[in-house]
Amino acid sequence: MHILSANDLSLNDINKIFLIADQISSGKSFKVKKFLTLFFEKPSTRTRLSFEVAIARLGGSSSYIDSSTTHMSRGESIEDTSKILGLYSDFIAARLYNHKDIKTMAEYSSAQVINSLTDLEHPTQALADVYTMKKYKKLKSGKVAFIGDIAANTANSLMLVASKFGMKISLIGPKKYNPNSGIIKIAEENNKDFNINITDSIKEGVKDADFIYTDTFVSMGQEVEAENRKKLFAPYQLNSSVLKIAPSAKVMHCLPAHRGEEITSDILDGKQSIVWEQARNKLIINEALLVFISSNKK
């Protein structure tokens, strides 16, 4: 079973993963004595470490491979590299620039491939996000406001997982800056009750939100656009003025945070922030995900 998109998991699958995560949180131990290769083209702190710790806790082992140190940097095709990774691994957690490459990896590898971030999606992050939310709000009646780069991979996967539960979501960004229409279509097909609002108005989008979520304004691979993107999204900083619109909302950020850009320190470290709990849950969810897919080889 490959997890290339958040939509590769049904609502039933996600609930099973969340149940396993609850059991892990309560102290139950699982065993998955298998080998995980982390094949990354992009830097990582939380995703890399959480997968390494997760497989170790399960009794397995892992190896981290920076793609720039492999023969792909000298011209070996991703098809051939994927075949080799599959020969040596049970799981591959891949962090790649292009989403099409992770599809190729899954096609040519005999191992189970997990999308650990591409330019289109970040499904393991979305699972950790929604798992964190369910502690604070019944998901079906919950509303999340995503503010800033509403076309980001994080927003895409969050939409897909939130839609499974029928959550309301507001995407709040600059006028004429549009989220991924293909992802929205899939989310709407997932659940006829899925409620999405796209707006450039912070006041309109954040009102009545249970969760306010932001992410970096400049994702990896977008460095050449950095100055333009910072100017474009600057009015959408998550700060105390925004929080006054929904004073009981919980604050979320997938990290790393650029303090003073997309979020201010007083909000990131404030009493309404659940950012560090969200980060901790990445470990729990990745451990639960490995347990789940190890028993689902479809």
C-alpha atoms as one frame of an Amber mdcrd trajectory, in Angstrom:
protein
   0.000   0.000   0.000   1.412   3.359  -1.060   0.437   6.666   0.587   1.206
   9.226  -2.113  -1.777  11.473  -1.434  -3.941  12.110   1.581  -6.753  10.875
  -0.630  -5.204   7.413  -0.844  -6.700   6.883   2.614 -10.416   6.422   3.129
 -12.209   7.841   6.150 -12.205   4.334   7.598  -8.437   4.074   7.032  -7.815
   7.406   8.758  -9.964   6.442  11.728  -7.990   3.187  12.035  -4.724   5.142
  12.013  -6.107   7.515  14.651  -7.192   4.545  16.796  -3.699   3.058  16.595
  -2.290   6.474  17.492  -4.569   6.638  20.534  -3.368   3.194  21.601   0.263
   4.239  21.190  -0.411   7.382  23.228  -1.917   5.198  25.956   1.230   3.084
  26.142   0.419   0.130  23.905   3.411  -1.138  21.965   3.408  -2.549  18.445
   6.088  -4.425  16.538   6.981  -3.748  12.925  10.447  -5.227  12.536  11.053
  -3.898   9.077  13.487  -1.591   7.309  12.629   1.994   6.394  14.629   4.040
   3.917  14.227   7.804   4.102  15.073   9.138   0.647  15.085  12.927   0.779
  15.793  15.599  -1.836  14.822  18.349   0.631  16.010  19.157   4.171  13.927
  17.974   7.102  13.904  18.067  10.877  10.539  16.847  12.199   9.544  14.485
   9.374  12.935  12.800   9.233  13.392  12.404  12.984   9.800  11.352  13.649
  10.053   8.530  11.089  13.454   7.432  12.406  12.206   7.326  15.993   8.904
   5.725  14.967  10.454   2.723  13.196  12.991   2.300  16.032  10.181   2.204
  18.613   8.479  -0.458  16.520  11.589  -2.642  16.607  12.656  -1.889  13.047
  15.534   0.123  11.638  16.137   2.881   9.135  18.660   4.617   6.933  18.607
   8.233   5.810  19.732   8.955   2.247  20.343  12.467   0.956  19.613  12.095
  -2.758  22.525  14.411  -3.634  24.925  11.737  -2.350  23.454   9.018  -4.591
  24.053   8.176  -8.223  20.916  10.101  -9.128  23.190  13.137  -8.825  25.320
  11.577 -11.576  22.477  10.716 -13.916  20.963   7.454 -12.672  17.238   7.499
 -13.399  14.661   7.665 -10.645  13.196   4.449 -12.075  16.426   2.514 -11.503
  17.021   4.134  -8.118  13.490   3.198  -7.051  14.022  -0.438  -8.053  17.151
  -0.602  -5.874  15.445   1.052  -2.909  12.651  -1.496  -3.198  15.127  -4.390
  -3.221  16.671  -3.227   0.060  13.689  -1.727   1.935  10.248  -2.571   3.235
   9.163   1.078   3.394  10.371   4.197   1.613   9.557   7.596   3.089  10.354
   9.977   0.240  10.626  13.767   0.315  10.845  14.952  -3.281  10.523  18.187
  -5.204   8.119  16.929  -7.872   4.978  14.954  -7.112   5.304  13.062 -10.398
   8.582  11.594  -9.114   6.959   9.994  -6.089   4.404   8.394  -8.414   7.298
   7.013 -10.453   8.981   5.739  -7.302   5.826   3.884  -6.260   5.473   2.417
  -9.754   9.007   1.046  -9.910   9.637   0.116  -6.284   8.468  -3.079  -4.601
   8.535  -1.315  -1.210   5.622   0.599   0.286   6.124   4.289  -0.502   5.040
   7.106   1.808   4.900  10.697   0.592   6.863  12.684   3.144   6.344  15.936
   1.189   6.259  16.917  -2.460   5.389  20.166  -4.183   1.732  19.070  -4.304
   1.036  17.328  -0.997   2.186  16.572   2.539  -0.211  13.814   3.674   1.567
  12.728   6.865   1.469  16.333   8.089  -2.270  16.575   7.436  -2.892  13.373
   9.396  -0.978  14.782  12.372  -2.858  18.081  12.045  -6.346  16.606  12.061
  -5.410  14.102  14.766  -4.368  17.076  16.898  -7.619  18.914  16.143  -9.859
  16.063  17.204  -8.703  16.438  20.800 -10.229  19.911  20.913 -13.284  19.756
  18.668 -15.685  17.244  17.171 -14.334  17.220  13.659 -17.651  17.224  11.824
 -18.588  20.531  13.446 -15.092  22.033  13.363 -13.833  24.927  11.284 -10.216
  25.505  10.320  -9.001  28.758   8.791  -5.808  28.426   6.744  -4.184  31.807
   6.257  -1.378  32.793   3.881  -0.132  30.518   1.094  -3.418  28.749   0.362
  -1.892  26.911  -2.613   0.765  25.215  -0.468   1.173  21.434  -0.258   0.189
  21.604   3.419  -3.099  23.311   2.600  -3.810  20.785  -0.156  -3.458  17.730
   2.056  -5.286  19.425   4.928  -8.245  20.054   2.619  -8.358  16.409   1.612
  -8.267  15.028   5.156 -10.654  17.672   6.518 -13.126  16.916   3.743 -13.327
  13.264   4.806 -14.714  14.412   8.158 -16.981  17.104   6.718 -15.074  19.936
   8.386 -15.499  23.551   7.324 -12.398  25.184   5.926 -11.605  28.776   5.021
  -8.673  29.511   2.739  -7.557  33.085   3.285  -5.039  34.631   0.927  -4.390
  37.516  -1.467  -6.978  38.426  -4.080  -6.470  36.550  -7.368  -4.157  34.079
  -5.612  -5.967  30.792  -6.050  -5.699  27.438  -4.290  -5.336  24.210  -6.275
  -8.642  23.729  -8.119  -7.976  20.031  -8.683  -7.535  19.400  -4.969 -10.717
  21.359  -4.197 -12.656  19.239  -6.681 -11.449  16.028  -5.059 -12.259  17.370
  -1.582 -15.792  18.269  -2.681 -16.224  14.799  -4.201 -15.099  13.241  -0.923
 -17.998  14.668   1.046 -21.132  16.433  -0.206 -21.239  18.285   3.127 -17.708
  19.645   2.761 -17.858  23.402   3.244 -15.067  25.522   1.758 -14.765  29.290
   1.675 -12.042  31.061  -0.327 -11.533  34.704   0.541  -8.999  37.515   0.712
 -10.706  38.886   3.815  -9.078  37.859   7.081 -12.123  38.988   9.055 -14.516
  36.938   6.936 -12.357  33.836   6.807 -11.228  33.675  10.418 -14.618  34.450
  12.004 -15.900  31.538  14.126 -12.807  29.439  13.413 -11.887  26.719  15.887
  -8.365  26.514  14.477  -6.216  29.093  12.698  -3.406  27.514  10.696  -0.484
  29.102   8.890   2.651  27.916   7.121   5.824  29.469   5.765   5.405  32.025
   3.000   8.415  30.633   1.107   8.489  26.859   0.735  11.567  24.837  -0.218
  12.275  25.280  -3.912  10.706  28.754  -3.997  13.739  30.675  -2.763  14.088
  32.605  -6.026  10.601  34.025  -5.388  11.275  34.803  -1.732  11.094  38.589
  -1.745   8.006  38.742  -3.952   6.220  36.096  -1.893   7.027  37.838   1.389
   5.516  41.072   0.065   2.469  39.273  -1.357   1.641  37.456   1.879   2.795
  40.044   4.422  -0.767  41.305   5.096  -1.733  37.747   6.035   0.556  37.363
   9.010  -0.956  35.487  11.940  -0.712  37.960  14.818  -2.698  39.254  17.787
  -5.028  41.292  15.548  -6.040  38.158  13.664  -6.546  36.199  16.863  -8.943
  38.844  18.186 -11.378  37.874  15.404 -11.610  34.327  16.771 -10.419  34.717
  20.374 -10.953  31.082  21.355  -9.312  29.556  18.285  -6.324  27.263  18.611
  -3.202  28.270  16.681  -1.460  25.759  14.410   1.723  25.776  12.331   3.449
  22.799  10.726   6.931  24.290  11.359   9.581  25.444  10.772   8.269  28.882
  11.677   9.770  32.103  10.417   9.027  34.284  13.410   7.979  37.776  12.421
   6.977  36.703   8.904   3.954  34.369   8.719   3.482  34.339  12.509   4.608
  36.446  15.459   6.423  34.943  18.422   3.779  35.976  20.943   1.188  33.931
  19.038   3.443  30.964  18.295   4.382  30.694  21.964   1.044  31.909  23.332
  -1.540  30.109  25.418  -3.727  29.335  22.394  -0.908  27.710  20.450  -1.041
  23.930  20.025   1.927  23.988  17.648   4.241  21.945  19.846   1.562  19.339
  20.506   0.999  19.231  16.752   4.728  18.598  16.245   4.785  15.864  18.887
   1.866  14.159  17.198   3.900  13.742  14.007   5.849  11.027  15.805   2.709
   9.306  17.058   0.995   9.469  13.665   4.043   8.248  11.740   4.376   5.331
  14.120   0.668   4.537  13.713   0.936   4.906   9.928   3.783   2.384   9.745
   1.738  -0.065  11.818  -1.277   0.469   9.568   0.410   0.095   6.193   2.497
  -2.870   7.326  -0.750  -4.836   7.534  -2.244  -3.365   4.326  -0.329  -4.386
   1.236  -3.070  -3.665  -1.278
